[in-house]
Amino acid sequence: MPTIEFDTSLPSIRQVQNLIKQTTAVELKLLTGDVITGKIVWQDPQCMMLAEENGQKTTIWKQAIAYIKPKE
C-alpha cells in the first residue's frame, strides 16, 4: 500500500496545525451542508478529529470538508 506523505510545507496543513496548537474553536462545514463546531484535535493526510463542545469526538475525512474557519 502506498504511503501518503504529510507535507507540512503546504499552507493548508500549516494553518490547521496552528489551529490545533492554539486550540482555536472552528466552524467546519461539510459538503453535505452540515456545520460542526469544536476544536481540531489532530490531522493526518486524509482525516482530522474534531472535539465538539459537548465532548463528542468525530473523525472527518478531509475530502468531505467544504471549509474551515475560526469561530468568532
Rosetta constraint file for C-alpha pairs under 8 A:
AtomPair CA 4 CA 45 HARMONIC 6.66 0.50
AtomPair CA 5 CA 45 HARMONIC 6.87 0.50
AtomPair CA 6 CA 44 HARMONIC 6.83 0.50
AtomPair CA 6 CA 45 HARMONIC 5.33 0.50
AtomPair CA 7 CA 13 HARMONIC 7.28 0.50
AtomPair CA 8 CA 13 HARMONIC 5.73 0.50
AtomPair CA 8 CA 14 HARMONIC 6.08 0.50
AtomPair CA 9 CA 13 HARMONIC 7.39 0.50
AtomPair CA 9 CA 14 HARMONIC 7.06 0.50
AtomPair CA 10 CA 14 HARMONIC 6.40 0.50
AtomPair CA 11 CA 15 HARMONIC 6.01 0.50
AtomPair CA 12 CA 16 HARMONIC 6.33 0.50
AtomPair CA 13 CA 17 HARMONIC 6.16 0.50
AtomPair CA 14 CA 18 HARMONIC 6.15 0.50
AtomPair CA 15 CA 19 HARMONIC 6.41 0.50
AtomPair CA 16 CA 20 HARMONIC 6.27 0.50
AtomPair CA 16 CA 40 HARMONIC 7.92 0.50
AtomPair CA 16 CA 43 HARMONIC 7.89 0.50
AtomPair CA 17 CA 21 HARMONIC 6.17 0.50
AtomPair CA 17 CA 42 HARMONIC 8.00 0.50
AtomPair CA 17 CA 43 HARMONIC 7.86 0.50
AtomPair CA 18 CA 22 HARMONIC 5.99 0.50
AtomPair CA 19 CA 23 HARMONIC 5.81 0.50
AtomPair CA 19 CA 24 HARMONIC 5.20 0.50
AtomPair CA 19 CA 25 HARMONIC 7.87 0.50
AtomPair CA 19 CA 39 HARMONIC 7.97 0.50
AtomPair CA 19 CA 40 HARMONIC 7.06 0.50
AtomPair CA 20 CA 24 HARMONIC 6.71 0.50
AtomPair CA 20 CA 39 HARMONIC 7.25 0.50
AtomPair CA 20 CA 40 HARMONIC 5.56 0.50
AtomPair CA 20 CA 41 HARMONIC 6.00 0.50
AtomPair CA 20 CA 42 HARMONIC 6.79 0.50
AtomPair CA 23 CA 39 HARMONIC 6.18 0.50
AtomPair CA 23 CA 40 HARMONIC 7.33 0.50
AtomPair CA 24 CA 39 HARMONIC 6.08 0.50
AtomPair CA 24 CA 40 HARMONIC 7.84 0.50
AtomPair CA 24 CA 70 HARMONIC 6.68 0.50
AtomPair CA 24 CA 71 HARMONIC 7.72 0.50
AtomPair CA 25 CA 37 HARMONIC 6.97 0.50
AtomPair CA 25 CA 38 HARMONIC 5.17 0.50
AtomPair CA 25 CA 39 HARMONIC 4.69 0.50
AtomPair CA 25 CA 40 HARMONIC 7.63 0.50
AtomPair CA 25 CA 70 HARMONIC 6.01 0.50
AtomPair CA 25 CA 71 HARMONIC 5.48 0.50
AtomPair CA 26 CA 37 HARMONIC 5.58 0.50
AtomPair CA 26 CA 38 HARMONIC 5.59 0.50
AtomPair CA 26 CA 39 HARMONIC 5.94 0.50
AtomPair CA 26 CA 40 HARMONIC 7.56 0.50
AtomPair CA 26 CA 68 HARMONIC 6.58 0.50
AtomPair CA 26 CA 69 HARMONIC 5.48 0.50
AtomPair CA 26 CA 70 HARMONIC 4.25 0.50
AtomPair CA 26 CA 71 HARMONIC 4.61 0.50
AtomPair CA 27 CA 35 HARMONIC 6.72 0.50
AtomPair CA 27 CA 36 HARMONIC 5.90 0.50
AtomPair CA 27 CA 37 HARMONIC 4.54 0.50
AtomPair CA 27 CA 38 HARMONIC 6.89 0.50
AtomPair CA 27 CA 68 HARMONIC 5.77 0.50
AtomPair CA 27 CA 69 HARMONIC 5.35 0.50
AtomPair CA 27 CA 70 HARMONIC 6.12 0.50
AtomPair CA 27 CA 71 HARMONIC 5.52 0.50
AtomPair CA 28 CA 35 HARMONIC 5.65 0.50
AtomPair CA 28 CA 36 HARMONIC 5.20 0.50
AtomPair CA 28 CA 37 HARMONIC 6.04 0.50
AtomPair CA 28 CA 65 HARMONIC 7.10 0.50
AtomPair CA 28 CA 66 HARMONIC 7.68 0.50
AtomPair CA 28 CA 67 HARMONIC 5.93 0.50
AtomPair CA 28 CA 68 HARMONIC 4.54 0.50
AtomPair CA 28 CA 69 HARMONIC 6.61 0.50
AtomPair CA 29 CA 33 HARMONIC 6.36 0.50
AtomPair CA 29 CA 34 HARMONIC 5.84 0.50
AtomPair CA 29 CA 35 HARMONIC 4.40 0.50
AtomPair CA 29 CA 36 HARMONIC 6.39 0.50
AtomPair CA 29 CA 65 HARMONIC 6.01 0.50
AtomPair CA 29 CA 66 HARMONIC 5.43 0.50
AtomPair CA 29 CA 67 HARMONIC 5.38 0.50
AtomPair CA 29 CA 68 HARMONIC 6.50 0.50
AtomPair CA 30 CA 34 HARMONIC 5.39 0.50
AtomPair CA 30 CA 35 HARMONIC 6.31 0.50
AtomPair CA 30 CA 64 HARMONIC 5.57 0.50
AtomPair CA 30 CA 65 HARMONIC 4.37 0.50
AtomPair CA 30 CA 66 HARMONIC 5.04 0.50
AtomPair CA 30 CA 67 HARMONIC 7.13 0.50
AtomPair CA 31 CA 64 HARMONIC 5.56 0.50
AtomPair CA 31 CA 65 HARMONIC 5.72 0.50
AtomPair CA 31 CA 66 HARMONIC 5.12 0.50
AtomPair CA 32 CA 64 HARMONIC 7.82 0.50
AtomPair CA 36 CA 52 HARMONIC 7.61 0.50
AtomPair CA 37 CA 50 HARMONIC 7.99 0.50
AtomPair CA 37 CA 52 HARMONIC 6.03 0.50
AtomPair CA 37 CA 53 HARMONIC 7.56 0.50
AtomPair CA 37 CA 71 HARMONIC 7.75 0.50
AtomPair CA 38 CA 50 HARMONIC 6.02 0.50
AtomPair CA 38 CA 51 HARMONIC 5.31 0.50
AtomPair CA 38 CA 52 HARMONIC 4.12 0.50
AtomPair CA 38 CA 53 HARMONIC 5.76 0.50
AtomPair CA 39 CA 50 HARMONIC 5.48 0.50
AtomPair CA 39 CA 51 HARMONIC 5.24 0.50
AtomPair CA 39 CA 52 HARMONIC 6.51 0.50
AtomPair CA 40 CA 48 HARMONIC 6.96 0.50
AtomPair CA 40 CA 49 HARMONIC 5.73 0.50
AtomPair CA 40 CA 50 HARMONIC 4.44 0.50
AtomPair CA 40 CA 51 HARMONIC 6.26 0.50
AtomPair CA 41 CA 48 HARMONIC 7.36 0.50
AtomPair CA 41 CA 49 HARMONIC 5.43 0.50
AtomPair CA 41 CA 50 HARMONIC 5.81 0.50
AtomPair CA 41 CA 51 HARMONIC 6.52 0.50
AtomPair CA 42 CA 48 HARMONIC 5.53 0.50
AtomPair CA 42 CA 49 HARMONIC 5.53 0.50
AtomPair CA 42 CA 50 HARMONIC 7.77 0.50
AtomPair CA 43 CA 47 HARMONIC 5.75 0.50
AtomPair CA 43 CA 48 HARMONIC 4.06 0.50
AtomPair CA 43 CA 49 HARMONIC 6.52 0.50
AtomPair CA 44 CA 48 HARMONIC 6.27 0.50
AtomPair CA 46 CA 61 HARMONIC 5.94 0.50
AtomPair CA 46 CA 62 HARMONIC 5.68 0.50
AtomPair CA 46 CA 63 HARMONIC 7.60 0.50
AtomPair CA 47 CA 59 HARMONIC 6.60 0.50
AtomPair CA 47 CA 60 HARMONIC 5.46 0.50
AtomPair CA 47 CA 61 HARMONIC 4.38 0.50
AtomPair CA 47 CA 62 HARMONIC 5.16 0.50
AtomPair CA 48 CA 59 HARMONIC 5.68 0.50
AtomPair CA 48 CA 60 HARMONIC 5.41 0.50
AtomPair CA 48 CA 61 HARMONIC 6.63 0.50
AtomPair CA 48 CA 62 HARMONIC 6.84 0.50
AtomPair CA 49 CA 57 HARMONIC 6.59 0.50
AtomPair CA 49 CA 58 HARMONIC 5.49 0.50
AtomPair CA 49 CA 59 HARMONIC 4.36 0.50
AtomPair CA 49 CA 60 HARMONIC 6.10 0.50
AtomPair CA 50 CA 57 HARMONIC 5.62 0.50
AtomPair CA 50 CA 58 HARMONIC 5.31 0.50
AtomPair CA 50 CA 59 HARMONIC 6.47 0.50
AtomPair CA 50 CA 60 HARMONIC 7.45 0.50
AtomPair CA 51 CA 55 HARMONIC 6.11 0.50
AtomPair CA 51 CA 56 HARMONIC 5.80 0.50
AtomPair CA 51 CA 57 HARMONIC 4.42 0.50
AtomPair CA 51 CA 58 HARMONIC 6.54 0.50
AtomPair CA 52 CA 56 HARMONIC 5.34 0.50
AtomPair CA 52 CA 57 HARMONIC 6.23 0.50
AtomPair CA 52 CA 58 HARMONIC 7.94 0.50
AtomPair CA 60 CA 64 HARMONIC 7.22 0.50
AtomPair CA 60 CA 65 HARMONIC 7.96 0.50
AtomPair CA 61 CA 65 HARMONIC 7.33 0.50
